[in-house]
């Protein structure tokens, strides 16, 4: 189940900045603009960890696709002279 994140209207962000920034130590904060999600504030370290994890997962997916192609027989064997 997804977490329910705290929200704050963008118009109030400047007034409540000293309250919002400490919240980022425990949770992202959703910025709202006229009832629509405008963005999400996260700590820089959390953002970097998320970006690194996304890169790792993309590499895994690419590897899985490559193995699926090999299992399906979509590959070219190298001549023995090259492999020696």
C-alpha positions in Angstrom: 0.0 0.0 0.0 1.3 3.5 -0.8 2.0 6.0 2.0 -0.2 9.1 2.3 2.3 12.0 2.1 1.8 15.4 3.8 0.8 18.2 1.5 1.2 21.9 1.5 0.0 24.6 -0.8 2.8 26.3 -2.7 1.3 29.6 -1.6 2.0 28.7 2.1 5.5 27.2 1.5 7.4 30.4 2.2 5.5 31.1 5.4 5.9 27.5 6.7 9.4 26.8 5.4 10.8 26.4 8.9 8.2 23.7 9.6 8.4 22.0 6.2 12.2 21.5 6.0 12.5 19.4 9.2 9.7 17.2 7.9 11.9 16.2 5.0 14.0 14.2 7.5 11.2 11.7 7.7 9.0 12.1 4.7 8.7 13.8 1.3 6.2 16.7 1.2 3.8 17.1 -1.7 3.5 20.7 -3.1 -0.1 21.6 -4.2 -1.1 24.3 -6.7 -4.8 24.9 -6.8 -5.6 21.4 -5.8 -3.2 19.7 -8.2 0.1 18.2 -7.4 2.8 20.6 -8.5 5.9 18.8 -7.2 7.4 16.8 -4.3 10.1 18.0 -1.9 12.6 15.4 -0.8 16.0 15.5 0.9 18.9 15.6 -1.6 20.3 12.4 -0.2 17.0 10.6 -0.6 16.8 11.9 -4.2 20.3 10.6 -5.0 19.5 7.2 -3.5 16.3 7.0 -5.5 18.1 8.0 -8.7 20.9 5.4 -8.1 18.3 2.7 -7.4 16.4 3.6 -10.6 19.7 3.2 -12.6 20.3 -0.1 -11.0 16.8 -1.4 -11.7 17.1 -0.2 -15.4 20.4 -2.2 -15.7 18.7 -5.3 -14.3 15.8 -4.9 -16.8 18.2 -4.5 -19.7 20.0 -7.6 -18.6 16.8 -9.6 -18.3 15.8 -8.5 -21.8 19.2 -9.6 -23.2 18.9 -13.0 -21.5 15.4 -13.4 -22.9 16.7 -12.7 -26.4 19.4 -15.3 -25.9 16.9 -17.9 -24.6 14.7 -17.1 -27.7 17.7 -17.9 -29.9 18.3 -14.4 -31.1 22.1 -14.3 -31.0 25.1 -14.8 -33.2 27.7 -17.4 -32.3 31.3 -16.2 -32.6 33.7 -18.2 -34.9 36.0 -20.5 -33.0 39.0 -18.6 -34.2 37.8 -15.4 -32.4 37.1 -17.3 -29.2 40.5 -18.9 -29.0 
